[in-house]
Amino acid sequence: MNQNFSNSSVLFSGISERDMKTLLDCISAKRKSYAKGDFIFSAGDVTESMGLVLSGAVNIESVDIWGGRSILGHVKEGELFAETYACLKNEPLMVSAVAALPSEILFLSAERVLHACPASCGFHSKLIENFIEVMARNNLNLSGRIFHTAPKTIRGRLVSYLSFLVTEQGKSCVTVPFNRQQLADYLGVDRSAMSNEIGKMQDDGMISVSKNEFTLHQML
């Protein structure tokens, strides 16, 4: 993400670049870089800060006591994660946040975001308004995974997710932000069975696949 935060993140929409330095100081913003696979937050952690992805991407993951992993969400540049836990003091995370790519994260104090400083700057009021919108969007994204995992068949889950990507990306050739194992974890299915189903969908003329690029040839 470039330094023009107001154009790159909904959180800072409508806040001028002139006001950004003051705002970032006000909300105790701190940057940190992570390599691919690094844990940004681990399940059980307690945090008072939320993360904003400046560059790269973050997967939200859950691992059960037997080692089974589920990917619950994918956070792209300009998006927030861990905001719910940051707002709930002393609430241990039930999930982990893992860098899906080399990533730079901007950490923001939830306390500072939600409560304007004594100066009561107008741009802080805009920040709070934007934060509410971001929370609503993130709730919708979480609901999306519920829809994608509702179908009983693997094909049904793939169809639901690919249909969502077509709508989100606005084209019939879409990029899946996961590798095959991650996609299987996100959809809650076995990787080998999912790969077989993708092959069958190609044989049926529904899709063509090249690495992470899926081209849809007919309405799903």
C-alpha positions as CSV (number, residue, x, y, z in Angstrom):
1,M,0.0,0.0,0.0
2,N,1.3,3.5,-0.8
3,Q,1.4,6.2,1.8
4,N,-1.8,7.8,0.6
5,F,-3.8,6.2,3.3
6,S,-7.0,8.1,2.6
7,N,-7.2,6.6,-0.9
8,S,-6.0,3.1,0.1
9,S,-8.2,2.2,3.2
10,V,-11.8,2.7,4.0
11,L,-10.7,3.4,7.6
12,F,-9.0,6.6,6.6
13,S,-11.4,7.6,3.8
14,G,-12.2,11.4,3.9
15,I,-9.2,12.3,6.0
16,S,-6.7,14.5,4.3
17,E,-3.0,13.6,4.0
18,R,-2.3,16.8,5.9
19,D,-4.2,15.5,8.9
20,M,-2.9,11.9,8.7
21,K,0.4,12.4,10.6
22,T,-1.4,14.0,13.5
23,L,-4.0,11.3,13.5
24,L,-1.5,8.4,13.4
25,D,0.3,9.9,16.3
26,C,-3.0,10.4,18.2
27,I,-4.0,6.7,17.8
28,S,-0.5,5.4,18.6
29,A,0.1,3.8,15.2
30,K,3.1,1.5,14.9
31,R,4.4,-0.4,11.9
32,K,5.9,-3.9,11.8
33,S,7.0,-6.2,9.0
34,Y,6.4,-10.0,8.8
35,A,7.7,-12.8,6.6
36,K,5.3,-15.2,4.9
37,G,4.1,-17.7,7.5
38,D,4.8,-15.5,10.5
39,F,2.2,-15.4,13.3
40,I,1.0,-11.8,13.9
41,F,-1.4,-12.9,16.6
42,S,-1.8,-16.4,18.0
43,A,-4.9,-18.0,19.4
44,G,-5.0,-17.2,23.2
45,D,-3.2,-13.9,22.8
46,V,-4.8,-10.8,24.3
47,T,-4.4,-7.5,22.3
48,E,-5.5,-3.9,22.7
49,S,-4.4,-3.2,19.1
50,M,-6.0,-4.0,15.7
51,G,-4.0,-4.5,12.6
52,L,-4.3,-2.7,9.2
53,V,-2.6,-4.4,6.3
54,L,-0.4,-1.9,4.5
55,S,1.1,-4.5,2.1
56,G,0.8,-8.2,1.7
57,A,-2.1,-10.2,3.1
58,V,-3.2,-12.0,6.3
59,N,-5.1,-15.3,6.8
60,I,-7.3,-15.7,9.8
61,E,-6.9,-19.3,11.0
62,S,-8.3,-21.7,13.6
63,V,-6.5,-24.9,14.6
64,D,-8.3,-27.5,16.7
65,I,-6.6,-29.7,19.4
66,W,-5.9,-32.4,16.8
67,G,-4.2,-30.1,14.4
68,G,-7.0,-29.6,12.0
69,R,-6.8,-26.2,10.4
70,S,-9.6,-23.9,9.0
71,I,-9.1,-20.6,7.3
72,L,-11.9,-18.3,8.4
73,G,-10.9,-15.2,6.4
74,H,-8.4,-13.5,4.1
75,V,-7.4,-9.9,4.9
76,K,-6.2,-7.8,2.0
77,E,-4.3,-4.5,1.7
78,G,-6.2,-1.7,3.3
79,E,-8.3,-4.0,5.5
80,L,-8.4,-4.5,9.3
81,F,-8.1,-7.6,11.4
82,A,-8.4,-8.4,15.2
83,E,-10.5,-5.3,15.7
84,T,-13.2,-7.1,17.6
85,Y,-10.7,-8.5,20.1
86,A,-8.9,-5.2,20.4
87,C,-12.2,-3.6,21.4
88,L,-13.0,-6.3,24.0
89,K,-10.4,-5.8,26.7
90,N,-8.7,-9.0,28.0
91,E,-10.6,-11.3,25.6
92,P,-8.3,-14.0,24.4
93,L,-8.2,-14.5,20.6
94,M,-10.0,-17.7,19.4
95,V,-8.1,-17.5,16.1
96,S,-4.6,-16.8,14.8
97,A,-3.6,-14.1,12.3
98,V,-0.8,-15.4,9.9
99,A,1.0,-13.5,7.2
100,A,-0.1,-15.1,3.9
101,L,2.6,-13.1,2.1
102,P,5.5,-10.9,3.2
103,S,3.4,-8.2,4.9
104,E,3.7,-4.8,6.6
105,I,1.1,-4.2,9.3
106,L,0.1,-0.9,11.0
107,F,-1.1,-1.5,14.5
108,L,-3.7,0.9,15.9
109,S,-4.8,1.2,19.5
110,A,-8.5,0.4,19.8
111,E,-8.8,2.7,22.8
112,R,-7.3,5.6,20.9
113,V,-9.4,4.9,17.8
114,L,-12.7,4.8,19.7
115,H,-12.1,7.8,22.0
116,A,-11.2,11.2,20.6
117,C,-8.4,13.1,22.2
118,P,-9.1,16.2,24.2
119,A,-8.6,18.3,21.1
120,S,-11.7,16.5,19.6
121,C,-10.4,16.9,16.1
122,G,-13.0,16.7,13.3
123,F,-11.0,14.1,11.5
124,H,-11.1,11.8,14.5
125,S,-14.9,11.8,14.3
126,K,-14.6,10.8,10.7
127,L,-12.2,8.0,11.7
128,I,-14.8,6.6,14.2
129,E,-17.5,6.7,11.5
130,N,-15.2,4.9,9.1
131,F,-14.4,2.3,11.8
132,I,-18.0,1.4,12.2
133,E,-18.3,0.9,8.5
134,V,-15.2,-1.4,8.5
135,M,-16.7,-3.4,11.3
136,A,-19.9,-3.9,9.4
137,R,-18.0,-4.9,6.2
138,N,-15.9,-7.5,8.2
139,N,-19.1,-9.0,9.6
140,L,-20.4,-9.4,6.1
141,N,-17.2,-11.1,5.1
142,L,-17.4,-13.6,7.9
143,S,-21.1,-14.3,6.9
144,G,-19.8,-15.0,3.4
145,R,-17.8,-17.9,4.6
146,I,-20.9,-19.3,6.3
147,F,-22.6,-19.2,2.9
148,H,-19.7,-20.9,1.2
149,T,-19.5,-23.8,3.6
150,A,-23.3,-24.3,3.8
151,P,-23.6,-26.5,0.7
152,K,-23.2,-30.2,1.5
153,T,-21.1,-31.0,-1.6
154,I,-17.6,-29.9,-2.5
155,R,-18.8,-28.7,-5.9
156,G,-21.5,-26.6,-4.2
157,R,-19.0,-25.0,-2.0
158,L,-16.7,-24.2,-4.9
159,V,-19.6,-22.8,-6.9
160,S,-20.6,-20.6,-4.0
161,Y,-17.1,-19.2,-3.5
162,L,-16.3,-18.7,-7.2
163,S,-19.6,-17.0,-7.7
164,F,-18.7,-14.6,-4.9
165,L,-15.3,-13.9,-6.5
166,V,-16.9,-13.1,-9.8
167,T,-19.1,-10.5,-8.1
168,E,-16.3,-9.1,-6.0
169,Q,-13.7,-8.9,-8.9
170,G,-16.2,-8.0,-11.6
171,K,-15.0,-10.5,-14.2
172,S,-15.3,-14.1,-15.2
173,C,-11.6,-14.8,-14.8
174,V,-10.9,-14.5,-11.1
175,T,-7.9,-14.8,-8.8
176,V,-8.2,-17.1,-5.8
177,P,-6.1,-15.7,-3.0
178,F,-5.3,-19.1,-1.6
179,N,-3.1,-22.1,-2.6
180,R,-5.0,-25.4,-2.9
181,Q,-4.5,-26.5,0.7
182,Q,-5.6,-23.1,2.0
183,L,-8.6,-23.1,-0.3
184,A,-9.6,-26.5,1.1
185,D,-9.1,-25.3,4.6
186,Y,-11.3,-22.2,3.9
187,L,-14.1,-24.4,2.4
188,G,-13.8,-27.0,5.1
189,V,-13.1,-29.9,2.7
190,D,-10.4,-32.5,2.0
191,R,-7.7,-31.2,-0.4
192,S,-7.5,-34.3,-2.6
193,A,-11.3,-34.5,-2.9
194,M,-11.5,-30.8,-3.8
195,S,-8.7,-31.1,-6.4
196,N,-10.6,-34.1,-8.0
197,E,-13.8,-32.0,-8.1
198,I,-12.0,-29.1,-9.7
199,G,-10.8,-31.5,-12.4
200,K,-14.4,-32.8,-12.9
201,M,-15.6,-29.2,-13.2
202,Q,-13.0,-28.6,-15.9
203,D,-14.0,-31.8,-17.7
204,D,-17.6,-30.6,-17.6
205,G,-16.6,-27.3,-19.3
206,M,-17.6,-25.2,-16.3
207,I,-14.1,-23.7,-15.6
208,S,-10.5,-23.5,-16.7
209,V,-7.8,-23.3,-14.1
210,S,-4.2,-22.1,-14.3
211,K,-2.6,-22.0,-10.9
212,N,-4.7,-19.5,-8.9
213,E,-6.6,-18.2,-12.0
214,F,-10.1,-19.6,-12.4
215,T,-12.0,-18.8,-15.6
216,L,-15.7,-19.5,-15.6
217,H,-17.2,-20.6,-18.9
218,Q,-20.8,-20.8,-18.0
219,M,-23.1,-19.4,-15.3
220,L,-22.6,-21.4,-12.1
